[in-house]
């Protein structure tokens, strides 16, 4: 029984390998026809040989390296579509030199080989893809390309689909799909060639979308070959007649499909023509990089397992460097073939190695077999691949993408169809910037918060000062800015400030940049305009939390500290400056605390207080000390600070006359949580624990008044903290 299972297992492996290999042969032939049929049609057979070897190498290498993870490789269409345009441009330049040399009257002229020049272009593109893949994988940068906006990627891939579709029509008919060739395309002789290819591609697409089974592609390909053979028999056409009538790929000039053309290209190609197409080379590499990341992500879904993107990039990179050196096209993970191996429950490594032997056999047995493949099938496969890209991004995504992003896909595709692929890439990159600006500009990066009630400095002030500052909340405008400030968000910030200045100019404008990661030159220019508004309206501009890099960029733009521009290290210090400025403006309205009126202190408590004079810098309370005493600041100023994990000292709040300190620790019994230091000569009134116990024992009414006073102080601080916390959550 086990022998029977083993036999059935090997039969399944063999069947899967042969099917995958057969599909790969058709793809390699189709891609070779796409690249070479337009550039050097007489050397199509040699081009097919190069791409068949690339197909065998791709299948075998990825079976060895990634087959254990269920991955099956394949030569790929995305970069090949761009490569076909690159090949035409390269061949045109090389052919021009050939014509010049042929018409030269005197002297010797070195004539480049057009075919070798196209091979050299293929070599450069594939090796460059391999190098980029290796670089991204080695330095674990596989996620960088994902920063390209999704609709821009969709536009590129839809445009790639158009190139494949166009190539399929050309392979089948020999006529380029263009407005200027419309009359020729609709002629009866041409129609009978490309319409069957179009029909075959549409049937293959519909079958794949409806059936959703991995075997559907090889089955439809087999049916297509059978239908073509029946058609030949029905019309009485011979193989030679089909060849000479351009119904088949053959005949080829050489019976030997593969030769070391890349080594000959080193000396025989026109490298200046290749390098002149550097924009096309960069585009092909760019598209291939996007496509491999999409394919790796899709393969994860197909195989129901996580893949290390950087590892897959390294494997694909090594493959493409080797394949490119032999004249092959880019190859990497194939979703459909990986799904086929997964659905047939076979070992992807074994199936991939068996599949690699199929295109290799095509090379060994020569052109006699490959030249019998119908152009209708090759063109139809390219039409199918092109339609698959376009239908996915133009039809399937119409209800998935927002209208603006869907419009980006259509614009890029329209430019590629109407102009060319490279202009489409340029438009796509421009739209990527515009799309980023629009989407980022929609994010609310500027938040206005209320001064006085919720947002105020960490300076504990007497009730009279606090009440006065609350009443002057409209005199301070606080704007908190997040993220990177660029031309889009800077304009919104400027408009918000201008609107406030026109209706009710503030006394202070506080712009908190503590969460800003950077600003561009247009943002700096916007801040200059705010500076001009401040000069005209007479308010003070306070920037807080500005990093060195942001402040340097602002200084280059012309925003520096002056009489009306201030830079404070954080929002707390900035608000303190505003409060002190407002209190100076209203100094007559703030009575100095005196006697028992200190902070609402209960009458009769002074007899229990010990007066202490503190020189500047004296540490009144130390972090970690036992909580035995409560203090009331009579004159001067105290600073509450703590030591951070990094060893630096951070100010928590500043205390003004009439404020109580130390009451929290006294009630909780926990050690002091911060230091309290005198800022300048100060006077405090000390209420010790022993004095509190005497009051509780001898004067219950005063004790109750004392605890009500301390509880009211705690409640006020707790209320301020809760309001600030709610504001942070908003």
ChimeraX attribute file (.defattr): number of C-alpha atoms within 10 A of each C-alpha:
attribute: neighborCount
match mode: 1-to-1
recipient: residues
	/A:1	6
	/A:2	7
	/A:3	8
	/A:4	9
	/A:5	10
	/A:6	11
	/A:7	12
	/A:8	12
	/A:9	15
	/A:10	16
	/A:11	13
	/A:12	18
	/A:13	23
	/A:14	19
	/A:15	17
	/A:16	26
	/A:17	25
	/A:18	20
	/A:19	22
	/A:20	28
	/A:21	27
	/A:22	21
	/A:23	19
	/A:24	26
	/A:25	28
	/A:26	20
	/A:27	23
	/A:28	30
	/A:29	25
	/A:30	26
	/A:31	31
	/A:32	25
	/A:33	29
	/A:34	29
	/A:35	27
	/A:36	24
	/A:37	23
	/A:38	21
	/A:39	24
	/A:40	19
	/A:41	14
	/A:42	17
	/A:43	18
	/A:44	28
	/A:45	28
	/A:46	23
	/A:47	29
	/A:48	28
	/A:49	28
	/A:50	28
	/A:51	30
	/A:52	32
	/A:53	27
	/A:54	29
	/A:55	33
	/A:56	30
	/A:57	27
	/A:58	32
	/A:59	35
	/A:60	26
	/A:61	26
	/A:62	28
	/A:63	26
	/A:64	17
	/A:65	15
	/A:66	21
	/A:67	22
	/A:68	14
	/A:69	16
	/A:70	22
	/A:71	32
	/A:72	34
	/A:73	30
	/A:74	31
	/A:75	28
	/A:76	23
	/A:77	26
	/A:78	30
	/A:79	26
	/A:80	28
	/A:81	27
	/A:82	24
	/A:83	27
	/A:84	27
	/A:85	23
	/A:86	26
	/A:87	29
	/A:88	18
	/A:89	19
	/A:90	28
	/A:91	26
	/A:92	16
	/A:93	19
	/A:94	25
	/A:95	21
	/A:96	13
	/A:97	20
	/A:98	18
	/A:99	11
	/A:100	12
	/A:101	17
	/A:102	11
	/A:103	9
	/A:104	11
	/A:105	8
	/A:106	7
	/A:107	6
	/A:108	8
	/A:109	12
	/A:110	10
	/A:111	17
	/A:112	21
	/A:113	20
	/A:114	27
	/A:115	28
	/A:116	26
	/A:117	28
	/A:118	32
	/A:119	30
	/A:120	29
	/A:121	29
	/A:122	28
	/A:123	25
	/A:124	22
	/A:125	30
	/A:126	32
	/A:127	26
	/A:128	21
	/A:129	31
	/A:130	29
	/A:131	19
	/A:132	21
	/A:133	29
	/A:134	26
	/A:135	17
	/A:136	22
	/A:137	22
	/A:138	15
	/A:139	10
	/A:140	16
	/A:141	15
	/A:142	21
	/A:143	12
	/A:144	9
	/A:145	14
	/A:146	12
	/A:147	8
	/A:148	15
	/A:149	17
	/A:150	15
	/A:151	25
	/A:152	26
	/A:153	25
	/A:154	25
	/A:155	30
	/A:156	26
	/A:157	24
	/A:158	28
	/A:159	31
	/A:160	27
	/A:161	28
	/A:162	25
	/A:163	28
	/A:164	31
	/A:165	27
	/A:166	22
	/A:167	32
	/A:168	34
	/A:169	27
	/A:170	23
	/A:171	28
	/A:172	30
	/A:173	24
	/A:174	17
	/A:175	18
	/A:176	18
	/A:177	18
	/A:178	12
	/A:179	9
	/A:180	9
	/A:181	11
	/A:182	12
	/A:183	10
	/A:184	14
	/A:185	24
	/A:186	13
	/A:187	10
	/A:188	9
	/A:189	11
	/A:190	16
	/A:191	15
	/A:192	14
	/A:193	22
	/A:194	25
	/A:195	18
	/A:196	19
	/A:197	29
	/A:198	24
	/A:199	15
	/A:200	23
	/A:201	28
	/A:202	19
	/A:203	16
	/A:204	25
	/A:205	23
	/A:206	14
	/A:207	15
	/A:208	18
	/A:209	12
	/A:210	10
	/A:211	10
	/A:212	11
	/A:213	14
	/A:214	19
	/A:215	20
	/A:216	18
	/A:217	21
	/A:218	16
	/A:219	12
	/A:220	18
	/A:221	20
	/A:222	14
	/A:223	12
	/A:224	20
	/A:225	15
	/A:226	12
	/A:227	12
	/A:228	17
	/A:229	13
	/A:230	12
	/A:231	12
	/A:232	15
	/A:233	11
	/A:234	9
	/A:235	8
	/A:236	10
	/A:237	13
	/A:238	10
	/A:239	14
	/A:240	14
	/A:241	13
	/A:242	17
	/A:243	19
	/A:244	12
	/A:245	11
	/A:246	19
	/A:247	21
	/A:248	22
	/A:249	25
	/A:250	25
	/A:251	20
	/A:252	19
	/A:253	13
	/A:254	15
	/A:255	15
	/A:256	16
	/A:257	26
	/A:258	20
	/A:259	13
	/A:260	11
	/A:261	19
	/A:262	22
	/A:263	15
	/A:264	14
	/A:265	23
	/A:266	14
	/A:267	13
	/A:268	19
	/A:269	23
	/A:270	27
	/A:271	19
	/A:272	12
	/A:273	23
	/A:274	25
	/A:275	15
	/A:276	13
	/A:277	17
	/A:278	15
	/A:279	12
	/A:280	24
	/A:281	23
	/A:282	14
	/A:283	20
	/A:284	26
	/A:285	27
	/A:286	18
	/A:287	21
	/A:288	27
	/A:289	22
	/A:290	18
	/A:291	21
	/A:292	23
	/A:293	21
	/A:294	15
	/A:295	17
	/A:296	22
	/A:297	17
	/A:298	16
	/A:299	24
	/A:300	18
	/A:301	14
	/A:302	18
	/A:303	18
	/A:304	10
	/A:305	10
	/A:306	12
	/A:307	16
	/A:308	13
	/A:309	19
	/A:310	21
	/A:311	18
	/A:312	23
	/A:313	28
	/A:314	22
	/A:315	19
	/A:316	28
	/A:317	28
	/A:318	19
	/A:319	28
	/A:320	34
	/A:321	24
	/A:322	19
	/A:323	27
	/A:324	28
	/A:325	19
	/A:326	24
	/A:327	31
	/A:328	32
	/A:329	33
	/A:330	36
	/A:331	31
	/A:332	28
	/A:333	29
	/A:334	21
	/A:335	23
	/A:336	21
	/A:337	26
	/A:338	23
	/A:339	22
	/A:340	23
	/A:341	28
	/A:342	19
	/A:343	14
	/A:344	15
	/A:345	13
	/A:346	21
	/A:347	22
	/A:348	30
	/A:349	26
	/A:350	21
	/A:351	27
	/A:352	35
	/A:353	24
	/A:354	23
	/A:355	30
	/A:356	31
	/A:357	21
	/A:358	24
	/A:359	28
	/A:360	20
	/A:361	14
	/A:362	21
	/A:363	23
	/A:364	13
	/A:365	14
	/A:366	18
	/A:367	24
	/A:368	16
	/A:369	11
	/A:370	23
	/A:371	20
	/A:372	17
	/A:373	19
	/A:374	23
	/A:375	28
	/A:376	30
	/A:377	27
	/A:378	31
	/A:379	32
	/A:380	33
	/A:381	28
	/A:382	33
	/A:383	30
	/A:384	27
	/A:385	25
	/A:386	28
	/A:387	23
	/A:388	23
	/A:389	23
	/A:390	22
	/A:391	14
	/A:392	15
	/A:393	26
	/A:394	19
	/A:395	11
	/A:396	11
	/A:397	16
	/A:398	15
	/A:399	10
	/A:400	11
	/A:401	15
	/A:402	11
	/A:403	10
	/A:404	10
	/A:405	21
	/A:406	21
	/A:407	16
	/A:408	22
	/A:409	27
	/A:410	19
	/A:411	18
	/A:412	29
	/A:413	31
	/A:414	17
	/A:415	20
	/A:416	23
	/A:417	16
	/A:418	13
	/A:419	11
	/A:420	15
	/A:421	24
	/A:422	17
	/A:423	14
	/A:424	22
	/A:425	23
	/A:426	14
	/A:427	18
	/A:428	26
	/A:429	17
	/A:430	13
	/A:431	20
	/A:432	20
	/A:433	13
	/A:434	12
	/A:435	18
	/A:436	15
	/A:437	15
	/A:438	13
	/A:439	11
	/A:440	17
	/A:441	18
	/A:442	12
	/A:443	11
	/A:444	12
	/A:445	20
	/A:446	19
	/A:447	13
	/A:448	13
	/A:449	16
	/A:450	15
	/A:451	23
	/A:452	21
	/A:453	17
	/A:454	19
	/A:455	19
	/A:456	24
	/A:457	21
	/A:458	18
	/A:459	22
	/A:460	22
	/A:461	19
	/A:462	21
	/A:463	16
	/A:464	14
	/A:465	20
	/A:466	16
	/A:467	13
	/A:468	17
	/A:469	23
	/A:470	14
	/A:471	13
	/A:472	16
	/A:473	19
	/A:474	16
	/A:475	19
	/A:476	23
	/A:477	20
	/A:478	21
	/A:479	20
	/A:480	18
	/A:481	22
	/A:482	17
	/A:483	18
	/A:484	17
	/A:485	26
	/A:486	19
	/A:487	18
	/A:488	17
	/A:489	23
	/A:490	24
	/A:491	18
	/A:492	17
	/A:493	21
	/A:494	17
	/A:495	13
	/A:496	14
	/A:497	18
	/A:498	16
	/A:499	11
	/A:500	12
	/A:501	18
	/A:502	10
	/A:503	8
	/A:504	11
	/A:505	21
	/A:506	22
	/A:507	20
	/A:508	25
	/A:509	24
	/A:510	26
	/A:511	23
	/A:512	25
	/A:513	23
	/A:514	18
	/A:515	15
	/A:516	18
	/A:517	15
	/A:518	18
	/A:519	20
	/A:520	16
	/A:521	15
	/A:522	17
	/A:523	24
	/A:524	24
	/A:525	19
	/A:526	22
	/A:527	20
	/A:528	19
	/A:529	15
	/A:530	21
	/A:531	20
	/A:532	12
	/A:533	19
	/A:534	22
	/A:535	15
	/A:536	10
	/A:537	15
	/A:538	14
	/A:539	20
	/A:540	22
	/A:541	25
	/A:542	22
	/A:543	23
	/A:544	22
	/A:545	21
	/A:546	23
	/A:547	16
	/A:548	9
	/A:549	12
	/A:550	19
	/A:551	20
	/A:552	15
	/A:553	18
	/A:554	22
	/A:555	14
	/A:556	13
	/A:557	18
	/A:558	14
	/A:559	20
	/A:560	17
	/A:561	13
	/A:562	10
	/A:563	9
	/A:564	15
	/A:565	17
	/A:566	16
	/A:567	20
	/A:568	18
	/A:569	14
	/A:570	15
	/A:571	25
	/A:572	19
	/A:573	20
	/A:574	24
	/A:575	25
	/A:576	17
	/A:577	17
	/A:578	23
	/A:579	25
	/A:580	13
	/A:581	15
	/A:582	19
	/A:583	17
	/A:584	12
	/A:585	10
	/A:586	13
	/A:587	12
	/A:588	9
	/A:589	12
	/A:590	13
	/A:591	10
	/A:592	16
	/A:593	16
	/A:594	12
	/A:595	12
	/A:596	14
	/A:597	12
	/A:598	19
	/A:599	22
	/A:600	16
	/A:601	20
	/A:602	18
	/A:603	13
	/A:604	11
	/A:605	17
	/A:606	15
	/A:607	9
	/A:608	16
	/A:609	17
	/A:610	13
	/A:611	16
	/A:612	14
	/A:613	14
	/A:614	19
	/A:615	14
	/A:616	15
	/A:617	15
	/A:618	16
	/A:619	16
	/A:620	15
	/A:621	21
	/A:622	18
	/A:623	14
	/A:624	12
	/A:625	14
	/A:626	14
	/A:627	22
	/A:628	17
	/A:629	18
	/A:630	21
	/A:631	22
	/A:632	24
	/A:633	23
	/A:634	24
	/A:635	19
	/A:636	19
	/A:637	22
	/A:638	32
	/A:639	22
	/A:640	24
	/A:641	19
	/A:642	17
	/A:643	14
	/A:644	9
	/A:645	7
	/A:646	6
	/A:647	8
	/A:648	8
	/A:649	12
	/A:650	12
	/A:651	16
	/A:652	16
	/A:653	17
	/A:654	21
	/A:655	24
	/A:656	20
	/A:657	23
	/A:658	27
	/A:659	25
	/A:660	26
	/A:661	23
	/A:662	18
	/A:663	20
	/A:664	18
	/A:665	18
	/A:666	18
	/A:667	12
	/A:668	10
	/A:669	12
	/A:670	13
	/A:671	15
	/A:672	20
	/A:673	19
	/A:674	20
	/A:675	21
	/A:676	26
	/A:677	23
	/A:678	23
	/A:679	19
	/A:680	14
	/A:681	15
	/A:682	21
	/A:683	20
	/A:684	27
	/A:685	19
	/A:686	19
	/A:687	20
	/A:688	17
	/A:689	14
	/A:690	12
	/A:691	17
	/A:692	19
	/A:693	12
	/A:694	13
	/A:695	18
	/A:696	16
	/A:697	10
	/A:698	11
	/A:699	11
	/A:700	12
	/A:701	10
	/A:702	17
	/A:703	19
	/A:704	14
	/A:705	15
	/A:706	20
	/A:707	15
	/A:708	14
	/A:709	17
	/A:710	20
	/A:711	15
	/A:712	13
	/A:713	19
	/A:714	15
	/A:715	12
	/A:716	12
	/A:717	12
	/A:718	12
	/A:719	13
	/A:720	15
	/A:721	14
	/A:722	12
	/A:723	14
	/A:724	16
	/A:725	12
	/A:726	10
	/A:727	13
	/A:728	9
	/A:729	7
	/A:730	8
